Amino acid sequence: MAYRLVHWEMMGADGAGLKTFYGDLFDWSLEGVPGFSDYYMTSEDETGIAGAIGQGNEHMPNYQALYVEVPDIDAHLAKVEAAGGKTVVPRTVIPDTVIFGLFTDPAGNMVGLVEPD
C-alpha cells in the first residue's frame, strides 16, 4: 500500500515574516489557526496540498517537512529507526487537531507522519 502526502510545513524564526514573504510571493491567502500563534495555513485549492507557514520552536527554529498519512505512527517510527533514520518528535496528540510525529531520514531531511482522525 502506498501512503500519500497530506501536508507540508515551512517554519522559521519569524513566522509572521515568512507568512508575508510567501503570501506575497505566491499570492497565497494564509489564515491563522486558532490556539496557535504564528502558524498560518494555506488551502488545498491554492497550493495543491494544504500546508502551513509559521514560527518554529526553540528546538527546531527553521525546518521544512512533508507529512505522510500512515495508519500507525509508532509502527512507522520503528521502521524509520530500523532503516537508519531518527525520531525527532514521537507520536504526539494535539486534541481535536492532529496526531503527528517527525523523523529525519539518513540524509537529515525532516519528514512528518500523521494518523487519520
DRENTORKOL-3810 file (N, C-alpha, C; in nm, 4 decimals):
REM DRENTORKOL-3810
@n.u->0.0838; n.v->-0.1188; n.w->0.0000; ca.u->0.0000; ca.v->0.0000; ca.w->0.0000; c.u->0.0878; c.v->0.1246; c.w->0.0000
@n.u->0.0639; n.v->0.2138; n.w->-0.0906; ca.u->0.1374; ca.v->0.3400; ca.w->-0.0951; c.u->0.0670; c.v->0.4420; c.w->-0.0057
@n.u->0.1454; n.v->0.5212; n.w->0.0632; ca.u->0.0911; ca.v->0.6246; ca.w->0.1512; c.u->0.1049; c.v->0.7589; c.w->0.0824
@n.u->0.0115; n.v->0.8496; n.w->0.1099; ca.u->0.0083; ca.v->0.9753; ca.w->0.0364; c.u->0.0547; c.v->1.0935; c.w->0.1204
@n.u->0.1121; n.v->1.1928; n.w->0.0514; ca.u->0.1469; ca.v->1.3194; ca.w->0.1143; c.u->0.0177; c.v->1.3936; c.w->0.1445
@n.u->0.0076; n.v->1.4503; n.w->0.2661; ca.u->-0.1160; ca.v->1.5178; ca.w->0.3033; c.u->-0.0952; c.v->1.6603; c.w->0.3560
@n.u->0.0299; n.v->1.7003; n.w->0.3818; ca.u->0.0532; ca.v->1.8318; ca.w->0.4432; c.u->0.2007; c.v->1.8660; c.w->0.4276
@n.u->0.2318; n.v->1.9950; n.w->0.4369; ca.u->0.3711; ca.v->2.0406; ca.w->0.4373; c.u->0.3824; c.v->2.1581; c.w->0.5328
@n.u->0.5054; n.v->2.1836; n.w->0.5792; ca.u->0.5326; ca.v->2.2979; ca.w->0.6662; c.u->0.6647; c.v->2.3625; c.w->0.6271
@n.u->0.6693; n.v->2.4958; n.w->0.6357; ca.u->0.7931; ca.v->2.5724; ca.w->0.6246; c.u->0.7966; c.v->2.6640; c.w->0.7461
@n.u->0.8905; n.v->2.6391; n.w->0.8372; ca.u->0.8951; ca.v->2.7107; ca.w->0.9631; c.u->1.0267; c.v->2.7862; c.w->0.9768
@n.u->1.0197; n.v->2.9010; n.w->1.0446; ca.u->1.1390; ca.v->2.9806; ca.w->1.0670; c.u->1.1256; c.v->3.0646; c.w->1.1923
@n.u->1.2302; n.v->3.1366; n.w->1.2249; ca.u->1.2329; ca.v->3.2171; ca.w->1.3469; c.u->1.1303; c.v->3.3303; c.w->1.3434
@n.u->1.0963; n.v->3.3790; n.w->1.2237; ca.u->0.9998; ca.v->3.4882; ca.w->1.2092; c.u->0.8802; c.v->3.4379; c.w->1.1296
@n.u->0.7861; n.v->3.3746; n.w->1.1989; ca.u->0.6705; ca.v->3.3167; ca.w->1.1314; c.u->0.5870; c.v->3.4185; c.w->1.0571
@n.u->0.5635; n.v->3.5355; n.w->1.1186; ca.u->0.4840; ca.v->3.6390; ca.w->1.0523; c.u->0.5560; c.v->3.6904; c.w->0.9276
@n.u->0.6881; n.v->3.7001; n.w->0.9340; ca.u->0.7648; ca.v->3.7429; ca.w->0.8179; c.u->0.7573; c.v->3.6425; c.w->0.7048
@n.u->0.7638; n.v->3.5126; n.w->0.7377; ca.u->0.7503; ca.v->3.4091; ca.w->0.6346; c.u->0.6107; c.v->3.4117; c.w->0.5731
@n.u->0.5092; n.v->3.4355; n.w->0.6581; ca.u->0.3720; ca.v->3.4466; ca.w->0.6078; c.u->0.3639; c.v->3.5566; c.w->0.5025
@n.u->0.4202; n.v->3.6710; n.w->0.5319; ca.u->0.4191; ca.v->3.7828; ca.w->0.4367; c.u->0.4992; c.v->3.7484; c.w->0.3119
@n.u->0.6191; n.v->3.6921; n.w->0.3305; ca.u->0.7055; ca.v->3.6584; ca.w->0.2174; c.u->0.6348; c.v->3.5643; c.w->0.1205
@n.u->0.5860; n.v->3.4485; n.w->0.1699; ca.u->0.5241; ca.v->3.3505; ca.w->0.0809; c.u->0.3861; c.v->3.3940; c.w->0.0324
@n.u->0.3118; n.v->3.4652; n.w->0.1180; ca.u->0.1824; ca.v->3.5165; ca.w->0.0748; c.u->0.1967; c.v->3.6116; c.w->-0.0425
@n.u->0.2929; n.v->3.7037; n.w->-0.0312; ca.u->0.3162; ca.v->3.7990; ca.w->-0.1399; c.u->0.3775; c.v->3.7323; c.w->-0.2619
@n.u->0.4712; n.v->3.6420; n.w->-0.2399; ca.u->0.5428; ca.v->3.5781; ca.w->-0.3497; c.u->0.4508; c.v->3.4941; c.w->-0.4378
@n.u->0.3603; n.v->3.4170; n.w->-0.3739; ca.u->0.2767; ca.v->3.3228; ca.w->-0.4488; c.u->0.1279; c.v->3.3562; c.w->-0.4450
@n.u->0.0911; n.v->3.4741; n.w->-0.3927; ca.u->-0.0496; ca.v->3.5136; ca.w->-0.3815; c.u->-0.1316; c.v->3.4134; c.w->-0.3007
@n.u->-0.0733; n.v->3.3601; n.w->-0.1949; ca.u->-0.1436; ca.v->3.2672; ca.w->-0.1074; c.u->-0.2173; c.v->3.3435; c.w->0.0015
@n.u->-0.3375; n.v->3.2989; n.w->0.0333; ca.u->-0.4121; ca.v->3.3501; ca.w->0.1488; c.u->-0.3786; c.v->3.2582; c.w->0.2665
@n.u->-0.3059; n.v->3.3097; n.w->0.3615; ca.u->-0.2628; ca.v->3.2300; ca.w->0.4769; c.u->-0.3432; c.v->3.2728; c.w->0.5985
@n.u->-0.4176; n.v->3.1794; n.w->0.6553; ca.u->-0.5059; ca.v->3.2082; ca.w->0.7675; c.u->-0.4456; c.v->3.1537; c.w->0.8966
@n.u->-0.4541; n.v->3.2340; n.w->1.0038; ca.u->-0.4085; ca.v->3.1894; ca.w->1.1344; c.u->-0.4926; c.v->3.0728; c.w->1.1842
@n.u->-0.4326; n.v->2.9884; n.w->1.2667; ca.u->-0.5011; ca.v->2.8732; ca.w->1.3243; c.u->-0.5319; c.v->2.9055; c.w->1.4703
@n.u->-0.6594; n.v->2.9030; n.w->1.5102; ca.u->-0.6934; ca.v->2.9347; ca.w->1.6489; c.u->-0.6160; c.v->2.8474; c.w->1.7478
@n.u->-0.5603; n.v->2.9117; n.w->1.8487; ca.u->-0.4843; ca.v->2.8400; ca.w->1.9509; c.u->-0.3366; c.v->2.8253; c.w->1.9203
@n.u->-0.2941; n.v->2.8646; n.w->1.8006; ca.u->-0.1539; ca.v->2.8538; ca.w->1.7615; c.u->-0.1056; c.v->2.9909; c.w->1.7156
@n.u->-0.0080; n.v->3.0466; n.w->1.7847; ca.u->0.0443; ca.v->3.1755; ca.w->1.7401; c.u->0.1480; c.v->3.1526; c.w->1.6305
@n.u->0.1531; n.v->3.2417; n.w->1.5362; ca.u->0.2494; ca.v->3.2360; ca.w->1.4260; c.u->0.2471; c.v->3.1032; c.w->1.3513
@n.u->0.1270; n.v->3.0514; n.w->1.3227; ca.u->0.1097; ca.v->2.9305; ca.w->1.2412; c.u->-0.0051; c.v->2.9597; c.w->1.1457
@n.u->0.0239; n.v->2.9596; n.w->1.0161; ca.u->-0.0707; ca.v->3.0052; ca.w->0.9150; c.u->-0.0900; c.v->2.8974; c.w->0.8092
@n.u->-0.2137; n.v->2.8643; n.w->0.7788; ca.u->-0.2462; ca.v->2.7573; ca.w->0.6851; c.u->-0.2859; c.v->2.8115; c.w->0.5485
@n.u->-0.2461; n.v->2.7375; n.w->0.4442; ca.u->-0.2953; ca.v->2.7611; ca.w->0.3094; c.u->-0.4138; c.v->2.6684; c.w->0.2877
@n.u->-0.4882; n.v->2.6919; n.w->0.1824; ca.u->-0.5948; ca.v->2.5988; ca.w->0.1479; c.u->-0.5426; c.v->2.5013; c.w->0.0436
@n.u->-0.6024; n.v->2.3860; n.w->0.0397; ca.u->-0.5646; ca.v->2.2852; ca.w->-0.0595; c.u->-0.5888; c.v->2.3369; c.w->-0.2007
@n.u->-0.6941; n.v->2.4159; n.w->-0.2185; ca.u->-0.7259; ca.v->2.4691; ca.w->-0.3507; c.u->-0.6139; c.v->2.5566; c.w->-0.4057
@n.u->-0.5480; n.v->2.6331; n.w->-0.3183; ca.u->-0.4432; ca.v->2.7244; ca.w->-0.3634; c.u->-0.3116; c.v->2.6547; c.w->-0.3931
@n.u->-0.2750; n.v->2.5575; n.w->-0.3139; ca.u->-0.1397; ca.v->2.5040; ca.w->-0.3205; c.u->-0.1315; c.v->2.3585; c.w->-0.3650
@n.u->-0.2417; n.v->2.2939; n.w->-0.3906; ca.u->-0.2392; ca.v->2.1524; ca.w->-0.4281; c.u->-0.2533; c.v->2.0632; c.w->-0.3074
@n.u->-0.1653; n.v->2.0752; n.w->-0.2112; ca.u->-0.1731; ca.v->2.0065; ca.w->-0.0831; c.u->-0.1707; c.v->2.1162; c.w->0.0223
@n.u->-0.2678; n.v->2.1180; n.w->0.1113; ca.u->-0.2711; ca.v->2.2216; ca.w->0.2150; c.u->-0.1450; c.v->2.2138; c.w->0.2994
@n.u->-0.0972; n.v->2.3305; n.w->0.3417; ca.u->0.0240; ca.v->2.3353; ca.w->0.4209; c.u->0.0224; c.v->2.4509; c.w->0.5171
@n.u->0.1356; n.v->2.4714; n.w->0.5821; ca.u->0.1450; ca.v->2.5769; ca.w->0.6820; c.u->0.2810; c.v->2.6436; c.w->0.6788
@n.u->0.2791; n.v->2.7702; n.w->0.7170; ca.u->0.3993; ca.v->2.8513; ca.w->0.7306; c.u->0.3928; c.v->2.9127; c.w->0.8690
@n.u->0.5053; n.v->2.9175; n.w->0.9380; ca.u->0.4998; ca.v->2.9776; ca.w->1.0703; c.u->0.6323; c.v->2.9796; c.w->1.1416
@n.u->0.6232; n.v->2.9970; n.w->1.2718; ca.u->0.7414; ca.v->3.0078; ca.w->1.3571; c.u->0.7716; c.v->2.8723; c.w->1.4193
@n.u->0.8961; n.v->2.8291; n.w->1.4074; ca.u->0.9398; ca.v->2.7062; ca.w->1.4716; c.u->0.9570; c.v->2.7280; c.w->1.6210
@n.u->0.9962; n.v->2.6223; n.w->1.6905; ca.u->1.0192; ca.v->2.6354; ca.w->1.8341; c.u->1.1680; c.v->2.6418; c.w->1.8640
@n.u->1.2039; n.v->2.6521; n.w->1.9904; ca.u->1.3451; ca.v->2.6670; ca.w->2.0265; c.u->1.4290; c.v->2.5455; c.w->1.9895
@n.u->1.3683; n.v->2.4285; n.w->1.9800; ca.u->1.4420; ca.v->2.3066; ca.w->1.9435; c.u->1.4561; c.v->2.2908; c.w->1.7922
@n.u->1.3594; n.v->2.3445; n.w->1.7185; ca.u->1.3598; ca.v->2.3350; ca.w->1.5726; c.u->1.3140; c.v->2.4691; c.w->1.5157
@n.u->1.3993; n.v->2.5710; n.w->1.5194; ca.u->1.3548; ca.v->2.7033; ca.w->1.4753; c.u->1.3293; c.v->2.7135; c.w->1.3250
@n.u->1.4090; n.v->2.6443; n.w->1.2449; ca.u->1.3954; ca.v->2.6503; ca.w->1.0989; c.u->1.3886; c.v->2.5082; c.w->1.0442
@n.u->1.2800; n.v->2.4774; n.w->0.9758; ca.u->1.2721; ca.v->2.3468; ca.w->0.9114; c.u->1.1629; c.v->2.3464; c.w->0.8061
@n.u->1.1759; n.v->2.2502; n.w->0.7174; ca.u->1.0716; ca.v->2.2190; ca.w->0.6207; c.u->1.0385; c.v->2.0723; c.w->0.6388
@n.u->0.9129; n.v->2.0382; n.w->0.6258; ca.u->0.8744; ca.v->1.8980; ca.w->0.6404; c.u->0.7566; c.v->1.8666; c.w->0.5489
@n.u->0.7581; n.v->1.7483; n.w->0.4944; ca.u->0.6434; ca.v->1.6915; ca.w->0.4245; c.u->0.5804; c.v->1.5905; c.w->0.5189
@n.u->0.4489; n.v->1.5822; n.w->0.5199; ca.u->0.3780; ca.v->1.4899; ca.w->0.6090; c.u->0.3085; c.v->1.3824; c.w->0.5276
@n.u->0.3256; n.v->1.2575; n.w->0.5707; ca.u->0.2666; ca.v->1.1418; ca.w->0.5061; c.u->0.1666; c.v->1.0801; c.w->0.6033
@n.u->0.0473; n.v->1.0477; n.w->0.5524; ca.u->-0.0543; ca.v->0.9841; ca.w->0.6365; c.u->-0.0271; c.v->0.8347; c.w->0.6450
@n.u->-0.0219; n.v->0.7826; n.w->0.7679; ca.u->0.0009; ca.v->0.6401; ca.w->0.7929; c.u->-0.0999; c.v->0.5921; c.w->0.8973
@n.u->-0.1301; n.v->0.4625; n.w->0.9000; ca.u->-0.2285; ca.v->0.4142; ca.w->0.9964; c.u->-0.1741; c.v->0.4036; c.w->1.1395
@n.u->-0.0421; n.v->0.3932; n.w->1.1563; ca.u->0.0161; ca.v->0.3721; ca.w->1.2889; c.u->0.1524; c.v->0.4408; c.w->1.2962
@n.u->0.1569; n.v->0.5572; n.w->1.3582; ca.u->0.2815; ca.v->0.6336; ca.w->1.3657; c.u->0.3897; c.v->0.5568; c.w->1.4392
@n.u->0.3563; n.v->0.4952; n.w->1.5512; ca.u->0.4574; ca.v->0.4219; ca.w->1.6277; c.u->0.5224; c.v->0.3113; c.w->1.5448
@n.u->0.4412; n.v->0.2368; n.w->1.4690; ca.u->0.4962; ca.v->0.1301; ca.w->1.3841; c.u->0.5877; c.v->0.1888; c.w->1.2772
@n.u->0.5502; n.v->0.3014; n.w->1.2196; ca.u->0.6336; ca.v->0.3618; ca.w->1.1150; c.u->0.7612; c.v->0.4225; c.w->1.1721
@n.u->0.7543; n.v->0.4799; n.w->1.2916; ca.u->0.8770; ca.v->0.5317; ca.w->1.3531; c.u->0.9729; c.v->0.4170; c.w->1.3856
@n.u->0.9205; n.v->0.3010; n.w->1.4206; ca.u->1.0067; ca.v->0.1842; ca.w->1.4416; c.u->1.0755; c.v->0.1451; c.w->1.3108
@n.u->1.0030; n.v->0.1495; n.w->1.1990; ca.u->1.0625; ca.v->0.1214; ca.w->1.0685; c.u->1.1697; c.v->0.2249; c.w->1.0342
@n.u->1.1425; n.v->0.3512; n.w->1.0657; ca.u->1.2390; ca.v->0.4589; ca.w->1.0409; c.u->1.3695; c.v->0.4292; c.w->1.1135
@n.u->1.3601; n.v->0.3990; n.w->1.2418; ca.u->1.4785; ca.v->0.3715; ca.w->1.3236; c.u->1.5546; c.v->0.2502; c.w->1.2698
@n.u->1.4818; n.v->0.1445; n.w->1.2319; ca.u->1.5457; ca.v->0.0233; ca.w->1.1802; c.u->1.6174; c.v->0.0487; c.w->1.0478
@n.u->1.5674; n.v->0.1467; n.w->0.9713; ca.u->1.6259; ca.v->0.1763; ca.w->0.8404; c.u->1.7347; c.v->0.2839; c.w->0.8453
@n.u->1.7657; n.v->0.3344; n.w->0.9659; ca.u->1.8738; ca.v->0.4317; ca.w->0.9772; c.u->1.8305; c.v->0.5758; c.w->0.9975
@n.u->1.7007; n.v->0.6003; n.w->1.0092; ca.u->1.6519; ca.v->0.7344; ca.w->1.0384; c.u->1.6440; c.v->0.7565; c.w->1.1886
@n.u->1.6039; n.v->0.8765; n.w->1.2284; ca.u->1.5955; ca.v->0.9105; ca.w->1.3706; c.u->1.4634; c.v->0.9792; c.w->1.4015
@n.u->1.3997; n.v->0.9366; n.w->1.5087; ca.u->1.2779; ca.v->1.0025; ca.w->1.5552; c.u->1.3147; c.v->1.1384; c.w->1.6136
@n.u->1.2444; n.v->1.2421; n.w->1.5706; ca.u->1.2656; ca.v->1.3774; ca.w->1.6221; c.u->1.1547; c.v->1.4123; c.w->1.7216
@n.u->1.0308; n.v->1.3833; n.w->1.6848; ca.u->0.9151; ca.v->1.4027; ca.w->1.7725; c.u->0.8372; c.v->1.2715; c.w->1.7711
@n.u->0.8212; n.v->1.2057; n.w->1.8859; ca.u->0.7433; ca.v->1.0818; ca.w->1.8890; c.u->0.5951; c.v->1.1100; c.w->1.8630
@n.u->0.5172; n.v->1.0042; n.w->1.8524; ca.u->0.3727; ca.v->1.0192; ca.w->1.8313; c.u->0.3184; c.v->1.1172; c.w->1.9350
@n.u->0.2543; n.v->1.2235; n.w->1.8848; ca.u->0.2044; ca.v->1.3312; ca.w->1.9696; c.u->0.0594; c.v->1.3601; c.w->1.9314
@n.u->-0.0254; n.v->1.3721; n.w->2.0312; ca.u->-0.1662; ca.v->1.4012; ca.w->2.0082; c.u->-0.1936; c.v->1.5453; c.w->2.0493
@n.u->-0.2443; n.v->1.6238; n.w->1.9570; ca.u->-0.2960; ca.v->1.7572; ca.w->1.9879; c.u->-0.4475; c.v->1.7427; c.w->1.9756
@n.u->-0.5180; n.v->1.7385; n.w->2.0897; ca.u->-0.6615; ca.v->1.7082; ca.w->2.0880; c.u->-0.7396; c.v->1.7956; c.w->1.9900
@n.u->-0.8307; n.v->1.7313; n.w->1.9200; ca.u->-0.9189; ca.v->1.7967; ca.w->1.8229; c.u->-0.8448; c.v->1.8643; c.w->1.7084
@n.u->-0.7148; n.v->1.8317; n.w->1.6902; ca.u->-0.6376; ca.v->1.8957; ca.w->1.5841; c.u->-0.5645; c.v->1.7940; c.w->1.4981
@n.u->-0.4676; n.v->1.7199; n.w->1.5560; ca.u->-0.3847; ca.v->1.6298; ca.w->1.4769; c.u->-0.3129; c.v->1.5297; c.w->1.5674
@n.u->-0.2801; n.v->1.4153; n.w->1.5108; ca.u->-0.1886; ca.v->1.3182; ca.w->1.5720; c.u->-0.0698; c.v->1.3114; c.w->1.4771
@n.u->0.0509; n.v->1.3423; n.w->1.5269; ca.u->0.1652; ca.v->1.3509; ca.w->1.4370; c.u->0.2928; c.v->1.3019; c.w->1.5051
@n.u->0.3960; n.v->1.2820; n.w->1.4249; ca.u->0.5319; ca.v->1.2544; ca.w->1.4688; c.u->0.6248; c.v->1.3076; c.w->1.3611
@n.u->0.7522; n.v->1.3270; n.w->1.3963; ca.u->0.8509; ca.v->1.3743; ca.w->1.2993; c.u->0.9759; c.v->1.2883; c.w->1.3073
@n.u->1.0402; n.v->1.2687; n.w->1.1926; ca.u->1.1679; ca.v->1.1978; ca.w->1.1902; c.u->1.2593; c.v->1.2618; c.w->1.0877
@n.u->1.3882; n.v->1.2278; n.w->1.0962; ca.u->1.4815; ca.v->1.2650; ca.w->0.9909; c.u->1.5262; c.v->1.1378; c.w->0.9209
@n.u->1.5437; n.v->1.1483; n.w->0.7907; ca.u->1.5946; ca.v->1.0363; ca.w->0.7130; c.u->1.7474; c.v->1.0331; c.w->0.7267
@n.u->1.8154; n.v->0.9329; n.w->0.6705; ca.u->1.9612; ca.v->0.9259; ca.w->0.6845; c.u->2.0356; c.v->1.0482; c.w->0.6310
@n.u->1.9738; n.v->1.1259; n.w->0.5408; ca.u->2.0380; ca.v->1.2460; ca.w->0.4877; c.u->2.0061; c.v->1.3700; c.w->0.5716
@n.u->1.9222; n.v->1.3551; n.w->0.6747; ca.u->1.8871; ca.v->1.4668; ca.w->0.7604; c.u->1.7607; c.v->1.5408; c.w->0.7210
@n.u->1.6888; n.v->1.4933; n.w->0.6188; ca.u->1.5634; ca.v->1.5572; ca.w->0.5780; c.u->1.4533; c.v->1.5297; c.w->0.6801
@n.u->1.3758; n.v->1.6319; n.w->0.7126; ca.u->1.2660; ca.v->1.6181; ca.w->0.8079; c.u->1.1409; c.v->1.5680; c.w->0.7364
@n.u->1.0768; n.v->1.4682; n.w->0.7939; ca.u->0.9542; ca.v->1.4131; ca.w->0.7389; c.u->0.8567; c.v->1.3955; c.w->0.8550
@n.u->0.7316; n.v->1.4300; n.w->0.8306; ca.u->0.6283; ca.v->1.4131; ca.w->0.9314; c.u->0.5374; c.v->1.2982; c.w->0.8986
@n.u->0.4777; n.v->1.2429; n.w->1.0018; ca.u->0.3762; ca.v->1.1381; ca.w->0.9886; c.u->0.2508; c.v->1.1868; c.w->1.0563
@n.u->0.1363; n.v->1.1597; n.w->0.9987; ca.u->0.0082; ca.v->1.1895; ca.w->1.0627; c.u->-0.0805; c.v->1.0666; c.w->1.0546
@n.u->-0.1617; n.v->1.0494; n.w->1.1582; ca.u->-0.2627; ca.v->0.9431; ca.w->1.1585; c.u->-0.3958; c.v->1.0066; c.w->1.1242
@n.u->-0.4803; n.v->0.9327; n.w->1.0528; ca.u->-0.6148; ca.v->0.9863; ca.w->1.0259; c.u->-0.6920; c.v->0.9992; c.w->1.1568
@n.u->-0.7858; n.v->1.0935; n.w->1.1611; ca.u->-0.8669; ca.v->1.1098; ca.w->1.2826; c.u->-0.9522; c.v->0.9888; c.w->1.3044
END
